[in-house]
Amino acid sequence: MEDIHIFRTAALLIKGRGDEAVDHASTEFDKMMDSGNIESAAVWLRIMKTIHDTERVTPKRGEQRH
């Protein structure tokens, strides 16, 4: 899945679920892992990371935020 789709999915989850966005993505990740669908699990893992990065208030060292 392209990065833009990951970002859009994360943004929609944040908008629709607020503080529960990561929990939803984590649940989907677990479902995919339980069913053996590693590729989809990897996508949900990327979505979780993007949600975390988007909601992070403090920038990483050397990171510029706009």
Backbone bond lengths (Angstrom), bond angles and torsions (degrees), N, CA, C in turn:
res aa  C-N    CA-C-N  psi(-1)  N-CA   C-N-CA  omega(-1)  CA-C   N-CA-C  phi
1 M - - - 1.449 - - 1.526 108.42 -
2 E 1.315 115.72 137.59 1.458 120.33 -178.64 1.523 111.13 -71.52
3 D 1.330 114.84 152.43 1.464 120.73 -178.38 1.520 112.58 -55.10
4 I 1.332 117.88 -39.25 1.461 120.51 -178.22 1.525 110.96 -61.95
5 H 1.324 117.07 -35.75 1.463 120.47 179.04 1.528 110.86 -71.31
6 I 1.314 116.36 -36.62 1.466 120.47 175.96 1.524 109.13 -62.45
7 F 1.339 116.38 -47.80 1.462 120.74 -178.80 1.524 110.86 -62.21
8 R 1.321 117.56 -44.51 1.468 121.07 -179.72 1.521 111.70 -63.38
9 T 1.319 116.46 -41.77 1.466 120.08 178.28 1.519 110.51 -63.44
10 A 1.321 116.66 -44.43 1.462 120.39 178.12 1.526 110.53 -61.17
11 A 1.331 117.01 -43.30 1.466 120.82 -179.71 1.530 110.99 -63.42
12 L 1.327 117.15 -41.42 1.460 120.18 177.94 1.523 112.01 -64.57
13 L 1.325 116.25 -40.08 1.465 119.25 177.76 1.525 111.38 -64.95
14 I 1.319 116.89 -41.78 1.465 120.34 178.43 1.525 109.90 -62.82
15 K 1.326 116.21 -43.90 1.464 120.54 -179.46 1.529 111.55 -65.83
16 G 1.312 116.47 -43.15 1.458 120.98 -175.64 1.517 115.75 -82.61
17 R 1.325 116.78 -31.39 1.459 119.98 -174.05 1.519 114.07 -117.90
18 G 1.312 116.67 -8.40 1.462 120.30 177.12 1.513 112.16 58.26
19 D 1.330 115.59 -126.23 1.464 121.56 -177.45 1.528 113.34 -65.17
20 E 1.319 116.91 -14.34 1.466 120.67 -179.10 1.533 112.81 -92.85
21 A 1.337 117.06 4.45 1.464 120.62 -177.04 1.524 112.14 -60.57
22 V 1.314 116.61 -45.48 1.470 119.68 -179.40 1.523 110.48 -66.20
23 D 1.341 116.40 -39.65 1.465 119.51 178.49 1.530 111.43 -60.75
24 H 1.321 116.10 -41.22 1.465 119.95 178.81 1.531 110.47 -63.70
25 A 1.323 116.00 -47.30 1.464 120.07 179.82 1.531 110.53 -62.14
26 S 1.314 116.49 -38.62 1.464 120.78 178.85 1.526 111.16 -64.77
27 T 1.323 116.52 -40.59 1.468 120.80 177.58 1.524 110.77 -62.57
28 E 1.333 116.04 -43.56 1.466 119.91 178.35 1.528 111.03 -64.57
29 F 1.327 116.85 -39.91 1.464 121.54 176.03 1.529 110.38 -58.03
30 D 1.331 115.75 -48.32 1.470 120.58 179.76 1.530 111.75 -60.54
31 K 1.324 116.71 -42.46 1.472 120.27 178.38 1.533 110.89 -59.54
32 M 1.325 115.89 -44.80 1.454 119.91 -178.78 1.528 111.16 -65.55
33 M 1.327 116.81 -40.72 1.465 120.30 178.44 1.525 110.39 -64.93
34 D 1.333 116.60 -43.34 1.464 120.50 -179.54 1.521 112.10 -62.50
35 S 1.330 115.99 -32.54 1.467 119.30 -179.75 1.527 112.53 -88.20
36 G 1.350 116.11 -2.75 1.464 120.00 178.71 1.516 113.87 82.20
37 N 1.312 117.05 12.30 1.459 121.64 -179.66 1.527 108.97 -90.17
38 I 1.313 115.36 81.80 1.462 122.60 -173.46 1.532 111.68 -65.72
39 E 1.318 117.34 -39.06 1.465 120.08 -178.54 1.535 111.40 -63.55
40 S 1.320 116.98 -44.11 1.468 119.96 178.08 1.521 110.91 -68.80
41 A 1.316 116.95 -35.36 1.469 120.54 177.05 1.522 109.63 -61.75
42 A 1.329 116.83 -40.30 1.463 120.94 178.98 1.525 111.09 -63.48
43 V 1.324 116.86 -37.11 1.466 120.54 177.11 1.523 109.87 -64.05
44 W 1.321 117.28 -46.24 1.471 120.07 179.62 1.519 111.29 -64.96
45 L 1.302 117.58 -32.19 1.460 120.53 175.84 1.527 110.32 -64.88
46 R 1.320 117.14 -41.86 1.472 121.11 176.90 1.526 110.54 -64.12
47 I 1.329 116.88 -38.78 1.461 120.56 178.02 1.527 110.15 -63.87
48 M 1.326 117.04 -43.75 1.482 120.68 178.01 1.525 110.63 -59.39
49 K 1.326 116.88 -45.00 1.465 120.50 179.87 1.524 110.60 -62.07
50 T 1.316 116.99 -41.47 1.457 120.66 179.86 1.527 110.83 -65.02
51 I 1.318 117.34 -39.97 1.468 120.45 176.76 1.516 109.71 -61.31
52 H 1.320 116.69 -47.07 1.476 120.60 178.39 1.528 110.59 -58.80
53 D 1.318 116.87 -46.67 1.466 120.93 -178.73 1.523 111.33 -64.26
54 T 1.320 116.93 -38.08 1.460 121.41 -179.37 1.523 111.40 -68.60
55 E 1.318 116.74 -38.30 1.463 120.82 -176.65 1.525 113.07 -85.97
56 R 1.322 116.60 -9.99 1.461 120.74 -177.72 1.525 109.54 -66.77
57 V 1.307 117.04 128.50 1.463 122.28 -178.37 1.522 110.75 -85.29
58 T 1.303 117.05 -43.35 1.456 122.01 -177.22 1.526 109.91 -88.09
59 P 1.341 117.18 121.83 1.471 118.96 179.59 1.528 111.67 -68.78
60 K 1.325 114.91 152.36 1.460 120.05 174.23 1.525 108.87 -68.98
61 R 1.308 116.36 159.85 1.462 121.10 179.67 1.536 109.57 -56.38
62 G 1.328 116.80 126.03 1.441 122.56 178.70 1.516 114.55 82.56
63 E 1.323 117.47 -2.20 1.458 121.16 -177.85 1.526 110.25 -86.36
64 Q 1.320 115.63 137.74 1.450 120.65 175.60 1.513 108.47 -106.46
65 R 1.311 116.43 134.55 1.467 120.83 178.40 1.496 109.10 -113.17
66 H 1.306 115.76 143.65 1.471 120.29 -178.26 1.496 110.04 -111.17
